[in-house]
Amino acid sequence: MNGILTKDLAESIASRLQKDADRQVGMAAASIEVINTFTVPSWQSDTEPSTSGFGTQNRISAPPKPVIDGRPQSKAGMFRSRYELLLAKTLRNPQFRPPASGMLSMAKSSPYYQLTGIESLAGSKDEKLVLGMLTQLEEGSWFLEDLNGSVKLDLSEASVTAGLHTECSFAIAQGHLIETPNQESIFHVSAMGTPPLEKREESLNAMSKNPNLFGGHFEASETAQLLKLEKEAVDTMFLLLSDVALDNSRVMAGLKHMFTGYIEDGALPKLVVLMGNFLSHPFGQHVDDVMTLTEKFTELGTAIAADFSPLLEECVFVVVPGMNDPGPGNVLPRPPMPKTVMKGFIDAVGSERVHLATNPCRLRYMTQEIVILRDDLMQKMIRHCSVKPEFGESGSMSEHFVKSVVDQSHLCPLPNSARPVLWRHAHALWLFPVPHVVVLADKTDGYICKYGGTLGLNPGSFATDFSFQVYLPAQKRAQQSSVNSEEILDKTENAIHQSDQECVSDRGDSDDDASGDDNSTEEVDMHIGGIAMDTDGEGLPLPGQPLDKDEAGNSDAMLDDISAGAEDGGEDEGKHLSDDDMGASESESDDDSVLIPLDALPKRDIKAMLRQAVASDDSGEPKKDASRSGEN
């Protein structure tokens, strides 16, 4: 019977082919997985001396139960784990790897960098390399700290590599120990840099059995099939939007205009990531914020279902809360948006099309790993730098920023006073192994940069200039895009004039009660266009209009504030790696809405500026508005 095709054999072959086809269809349909960071497993590396220098033993533990409070040991543990991770990575680097046994004779021809523990610096005046965490044990003084000790630093003549060397970040310092006249030991630093980069493939090779540290469900045996499907899906695109302030009518109009454009072009996105903040002001500032947020999400969902129904065929919406959205304090990681607020949006779009994600969150698409964080982080990191970074030939600010995050293997290398972190879930902020894409959504201008095989993205602020990004996973590249703000102005011009008339009517009704008070105009204009203004009448830039040059500031202006950052320094974050320091740090009350102090902005009549933006003459000059208030 050999070589004869029977009916049973044919049915068996057909069944197997059908199963393989169904499996591929199933993998393609379930190609996007949104991972809650509270479910991410933790990993710990034990680094101990051995005959070959150091030995590494990997340990993976199940994620802890989501809790806000943690045991005191958790605070010291989160810094200790970071140190052990970076030490293990550094010692795997060829430049820091000691020669193998029996090859010591090659050490002279192939020298390597040898790390020294801080406690071993005593009594030595030779040049040493030390890995430790930058801290301020004393106000105005920088220290380097490891598991066994700390030493005061002299950074006056230190040359630094690219990157942002912030407080509570780890650095490799080269220098020698000196004794002061008052018998104080100070480590005079001649050079300082971030820990060496370890690429994703190198990290995976260093871990036995390639454990899944990213979270979610992943079978290594399906990698080849997933990679094939990933390359074939050339039309797949992801839309990344940040600062989607839904209470701003122009932002809502911008979203609808964007969806219309993609539907008309027949290019439907497979994924739309909507990141907060979803209100123009911090949640809880107004008594009706819950109602406003619920209504606006319901309005958006209803519009998608009614006017943009093609999106519901295959598009998935991921909602990532911002730091000013509903949640327990100003901490990371942040839980998803409340289901009570999102109910109307979910009912309209469909529960299978909506994922309420944490902040940060993780996305797995086929074989690619994507990490998303929504936080105004760049300004904070620059403010907490130990040494003023040098931009220019060494790269732009965004390149320094992305390099720092990747080299630190951590999304937020800052002290708890600047960005509080839940101690028991600090491992959820790790970037190890480094993912394929890191989205660092910030209010600063959007950027796209690549470092060490990792793509760093910032879509920019949609509420400011309608900017967003398109990520093409098949090509592993991104494009910066934006909605035409002039078209949005044309569509909302009637609504603006109608709002003006209502404001004038309200002002007229209140004249009798105001008794001629000149401040009544400013009170009426407090929330024109959905923009919150402070009590002094100083407003933020209009959505759709970038900051003026004199308002936006530049990199040097921000960097000059580092040395005068007394409002941020002074918190004692010392002895993080010790079990003795168990107190919780208080949250820093930084306002990152703009890159310069609010008191430096001139007072503006927002309504008058809107009218000037839409009422221009043929020469392009804005018409003068007699109702505009004087600028200070």
N, C-alpha and C positions, 0 to 999 in steps of 0.2 A: 504493500500500500504506500511505499515511500514515493514522494513526488506527486501524489494524487490529491487534488484539492477537493475535499469533501464539503458537504453542506455545513457540518458542525464546525469544521476548521474555518470556513469562510465567515460564519457567524461569530466565531471567537475573535478573528482578526478585526472584523467590523466593530465589535464591541470594544476592543482595546483602542482602536482609532477614535471611536466616539468618546471614550473616557478621556483620552489625551486632549481631544478638542474641547470637551467640556471643562477640563482642568485649566486649559489656557484661557478660555473665556471667563472662567471663574476668577483666575488670577488677575486678568485685566479689569474685571468689574470691581474687584476688591483691591485695586492697586494702590489706593490711598488709605493710609491708616493714621488716625490722629491719636497721639499718645499723651495721656495725662502725666505730667511730671511727678505727681504724687505716687505713681505706680512704677517709677524707674528704679531698677535694682541698684544697690550701692556696691562699690568695689573698693578693696583696700589692698595695698601692696606692703608687705613686710620686707623691709630692707635690713639685712643683717650682714656683718662682716663675714667673709669666708676666705678660703685660700686663694681664690681668684679675684678678690676685692670685695664684691657684694653679691649676695644671692637674692633672688626675688621669688616670692611665693604669692600667687594670686588668690584672693578670696572674694567670693561674691555672696552677698546676703540679700534676702528678700526685702522689698521696700517696707519701711515701717508704716504703721497705721497713720493716716493723715491727722496730725495734731498741730495746734498753734504753739502750745508751750512744750518745752523739752527739758530734760534733766540737765543739771548744771554741767555734767561732764560732756554734754553734746556740744557746748560752745567751744571748749578747748579741742574737742575731737575733730570739729570741722576744719580747723586750721592745721592740726596735726596730720590729718589725712591728705590735705593738699600738699603739705611739705613732703610727705612720703611719696606721693604720686610724682611730683616734679623731680625729686631726688632720683627715683628709679628711672625716669625718662632721661635725665641728664647722664646717668652712669651707663645707659645703653648707647649713648652717642659715641661714635668712634673717637672723637677728640678727647673724651673723658674716660674712655674705657681703658683700664690698666692692661698691660700685656699679659697674655696667658702664661701659665706655668711652663718653664722650660724655654721661654722666648724672651727672657729678661735682657739678653744681649742685644735685642733689636730695639730696646727702649731708647738707646742713645740716638740711633738713626731715625726712629719714629717716635719722637717725644709725645707725651699726652699731658693734658691738664689734670692735675690732681687736686681734688677738693679737700679742704681742711675744716674740721669742726671748730666752732667758735671757742670752745673750752681748750682747744689745743693751740690757740694763738699765743697764750701766755709764755713769756720767755723767749719768743722768737721775733727777730727783726727782719727776717727774709720776706720776700714777696710771696703772698699766699692768695689762694682763691677760696672764697667762702660763699656757700649758698644759704640764704636765709630770707626771712620776711622783713620788709621795711616797716618799722613802727616808730611811734613817738612816745617813748616812755617818759620823757620830760618835754614840757611845752617848748617848741621851737628847736628841739634837738632830734636828730634822726638816729635810729638804732637799727642794727641787723640782728635778727633773733632766729635761732634754730631750736631743736628739741632740748638742748643741754645748756644753753646760755645765751647771752646777748652782749653786744659790744657797741659802744658809741661810735658814730661815723663822722668823718671829716670829708664832706663832699665839695669843698671849696675849689679843688683842682681836678675834680672827676670829669672824665670824658665819658659820655654815655652813648650807647648804641641806639638804633631806632626803637621807638616804643615809648609808652607812657609808664614811668616808674612811680606808681602811686603807693600811698599808704596801704598796708595790708596786701601788697603784691609781693611776689618773690623775685629776687634778683641774685645774680652772681657778681660779687664785688672782688676786684683785684686790688691789693694794696699791702701795706705793712703796718705793724703795730708800733705806736709811739707812746712815750711816757711824758705827760705834761709836768710842769714844775710842782703842781699840787698832787702828784703821784696818781693821776687819772689816766687810764689806758684808753687810747683813741685809735681806731683803725683808719689810717689815712688812705682814702680810696683814690686810685689813679684811673681806674676804668670800671664801668658798671654796665651790665647788660641783662636782658631777660634770659630765662632758661632756654636752651637750644630747642629748635623746632623738631618735633617728631611727627613724621607724616603718618597718615592713616594706615597704610600698608605695614609700616614698621611697627606700629602699636599692635596691630592684629597678629603679626608674626611673633611678637614678644609674649603674647598670651597663649597658653596652650588651649587647644580645642575651640579657639575663637568664640568666646562666650558673648552672648547678646547683652551688651551693657546699654544699648540704646532704648530698650524697652519694646513692648508690643510683641507681635507674633512674627517670627521670621525663621524660615527653614533654609539652612545653608545649601541643602541639596537642590533647591529650586533656583539658585542664583543664576545659572546659565540660561534657563528659560525666561526668567524675569528680565535679564539683561537683553535678551533678544527682543522681547515685547517692548522694552523701554526704547530701544533704538528704532523700532518700527513705528512707534507713535510720534511721528515727526510733527504732527499738528497739535499736540498737547501743549497747553499753556496754562500757567498759573498767574492770577492777578493778585498783587500785594498792595494793600492800601492801609495807610496809618493815619491816625488823627481824623477819624470819620465822625465829626461832630454832627449828629443827626438833628439836633435842635436848630441848626443853621439851615435856613431854607435854600441857600445857595449851594451848600454841600449836598443836600438831597437832590437838587436839580443837576448837580455835577454827576452824581451817581447814575441818574436816569439817562443823562446824555451819554455817558460812557457805555452803559448797557446797550443803548440804541445803536451806537456805532458798531459794536462787535456783532450784534445780531444782523444788522444790514450788510456787513461784510461777510457774513457766514462763518466767522471765526469765533466759535463758542469756547469760552474757557472751561477747563475741566475743574478748576479750583479757584475760588475767590476767598481770600483771607482779608477779613475786616478787622482792623485793630483799633482800639480806643486811643484816646479818650472819646467816648461817645456823646459827651456834653461839652459845651463851650466853657464850662466852669466846673470846679470840683463837685462831685456828687455830694449832696447833702447841704449844699450852700443855700438852696431854696427848698421850701417846704413841699413843693409839688414835683420834686425831681423824679420820684418813683413813677408818678403818673406821666410825666413828660417822656421819660425814657421808654416806658411801656408803649405809649401811643406812637412814638416815632419809629420804634422797631416794628410795630404792627403796620404802620403806614408803609414802611419799606417792603415788608413781606407781601402786603396786599398788592403793591405796585408791581413787584416781580411776578406774582402769580397772574395778574390781570394783563399787564402790558409787555412783559418780557418772559412769557411762558416757555419759549425755546430753551431758556437757561435751566429749566427744571428737568430737561431730558437727561442730562448727564452731569450738570454742574453741582459741585459740593461747596457749601458755604461754611467757613471756619471763623468763628467769632472769638477774638482774643481780647480780654479786658485790658484797659490801661490802668495806670497807677491812680488816676482820679475817678475811676469807675467804682461801682459798689464792691465792697470787699472788706476784709478784716485788717484795717490799718494800712500802713504804707510799707508793706513787706513783700518779699519774694520768697518762694513762689506764691503766686496769687491764684485763688480758686476761680472757676469759670463764672460767667455772668449768671445771675439768679434765673432759674427757670420761670419764676413768676413774671419777671420782666420780659423774658423772651418768648412767652407762650404764644402771643399773637403772631410773631414772626415764624415760629415753628409750625403752627397750625396752617399758615398760609403757604409756606414753602414746602413743608413736609418734613417729618422727623428724620427720615432717611437721608435728607439733603442738608441737614444742619448739624454741625458739631460745635458744642460749647467747650472751648479749650481753656486750659490754664495759661497763665503767664509766668514763666515761659512755657512753651509747648513744643512738642516734637512731631514731625510728620515723616512718615516713611512712604516713599513712592517707588514702587518696584525695588530697585537695589539702592536707591539714594536715600540718605538721611539728611533731614532739614531741621534746624533748630530755629525757633522764632522767639524773640524777646522784644517786648514793647516797653521801653523805658528811656527817658532822656538821660543817657548815660555819659555821652562824650564830655559834656560840660563839667559834670561831676568829677570825672577822671582827670581832666586837665587841672581842675581846682585843687586836687589832692596830690599833685605830683611833688616828688621830693626834689627833683632837678628839672629846671625849665627845659622842655624838649626843643630841639632845633629842627625846624621845618625848612623845606627848600629842596636841596639836592638829595636829602635823605628820604624824601617822600612827602606827600600831603598829610594833613591832619587825619583824614579818614584812613590812610594807609598805616599810620602809626597806631591808630585806635584798633584796627582789625588785627594787626600783628600782636599787639599787647594781649588781646582777648584770646587769640589762638595759642600764643606761647605760654600763657598762664593756665591754659586748659580750663578756663573758668569764665562764665559770662559776666561776672560782676566782681572784679578784684578790688574791692573798696572796703573801708572800715564800716562797722555796723552803724556808726553814727551818721554816715552818708547814705547808706542803703541797707536798712535792716533785712536780715535773712533769717528764715525759720531754721533753727539750729539742726533739728533732726532731718530736715529735707535739704540741707545745703548741697548734698551730692547731686541734686537735680539740676544744679547750675553748672556742673562739670561739662567739659567738652573733651571727653576721652572715650574712645579714640575720636580724633577730630572729625566732625561731620563733613559732608560734601558741601553744604550750604549753611551759612549762619546769617540770619536776618536780624539786624540790630536796628529796629525801627526807632527813629529819633526825630525830634522836631527840626534838626539841622537839615541842610540841603541834602538831597539824595545823592548817593554815590554807589559805584560798582567797582570793587577791586578784588584781586585774587592774590592769595598768599599761601604758599605751601600746598597748592592743590585744593584749597578751600576758597569758595566764593563768598565774599562778604558783601552784604546788600543792606542798603537803607532806602526805602521807597520815598522818603521825605514826608512832608505834611500835606495831606489832601485838603485839609481845611484852610491852608495858607495859599497854595497856588495850584491846587488840583493835580498835584504830581502823584504818580504811582509807578509801579514797576511790573514788567511782564517777564516771568521766568519760563524759559523753554528747556524742560528737562532732557529732551532727546539730544540737544546740542550742549547742554550744561552751560548755558549762558543766559544773561539777563539784558533787558532793554529798559532804559528810563523813558517814561512817557508822561503825558499830562493831557488834561482836557482843556480845550480852548476857552479861556476865561471870558473872552469878549462875547462869545455866543451865549454863555451863561448869563452875562450881564444883560444882553438883549432880551433873553427870556424872562428875566426877573425884574426888568425895568418897571413894568406895570405894577408888580407887587410892591416895589419900593415906593413908587409914588402913592399907591394906595395906603401904604404904611405911613407915609409922610402926612397924608390928609387926616388919618386917624390920630396921629400924634398932635397935629395942629388943633383938631377938634378937642382932644383931651386937654390940651394946654389952655384952650379957650374956656373950657368948663372949669378949670382949676384956677383961673385968674382971680376969681372972687375970693377963693380961700387963700391964695398965695399972697394977696395984698401987694401985688407988684414986685414980688421977690424975683431978682434977676437970676437966681440959681435954678428956677423952675425948668429952664430949657435943658440943663445938664441932667436933671432928675428924670425927665422924659426920655432922654437919649441913653439911659443906662443900659438898655438891652436891644438897641437897634440892630437888626440883622443877626440876632442871636449871639452877639459878642458881649461878654460880660466886661464891665468897666468898674474900676475901683471908685471909692468915694471921692477921690480927688479929681475925677474926670479924666484920668490918664488911660487911654485905651490901647489895646493890642492892635497889630497890623490887620488890615482887612483881609478876609479870605479872598484868594484870587489875586492879591497884590503882594509881591515880595517886599521884604524890608528895604527901605532906602539904605544907601551906602553908609550915611552917617548914623543910622539907627541900628543897622545889623551889627556893626562892629566888625573887627577882623580877628584873625588868629592871634596876632601880636597883642591886641588889646586885651583879649581874654587871658593870654599867657602872662601879661604883666600883673594881673590880679593874683597870681599864684603866691608871689612873695608877700603880698599884703592880705592873704586869706586868713586873717585873724578870726573871722566869724566861723571858719570851719575847723581850723587847727585847735589845739588846746584840749580836745577830748583825749583822755588817757585810754588808749587802746592797747597798752602794753601787756606783756606776758600772755599773749593769746594762746600760746602753745603749752601753757602750764595749767594744771588743774586748780590752781589757787584763785584764779580770776574767774568768778562765776556770775558776776553781775550782768544784768542785761543792759545794753546800750540804748540810749534814748534816740529817737528818730530826729534827723536833722530837718529843719524846716526851710529847705531851699525851695525857691520858686524858679523853676526852669522853663517858664513860659516864654521867655525871651532870653537872649544872650547878653543883655546889658541890664543894669538896674532900671526898674520902672520909673524911678524918680528922674532918670536922665531923658525920658521921652517927653516931648512936648504935649501939652493938652490939645485934644482934638475933638471936634464935633463930628462924630462918626456919620451921622445922617448927611451932613454937608459934604463930606468926602465921597459918599456914595453918589450923591447927585452930580458932583464934579466928574466922577468916573464915567457916568453914562451920558452926561449932557456936555459934550465937547463940540466946538464949532468946526467949520470946514478946515481951518488952519491947523487943527490939532491942538490948539491952546485951550485949556479948561476955562469955562466961563466963570467969572467972578460971582461969588455968592455973598450977598450982603448979610445973610443971616449967620455966616460963620463966626464963631466966637474967636476972640483974640488968643493968640498963642503966647505962653509965658516964655 
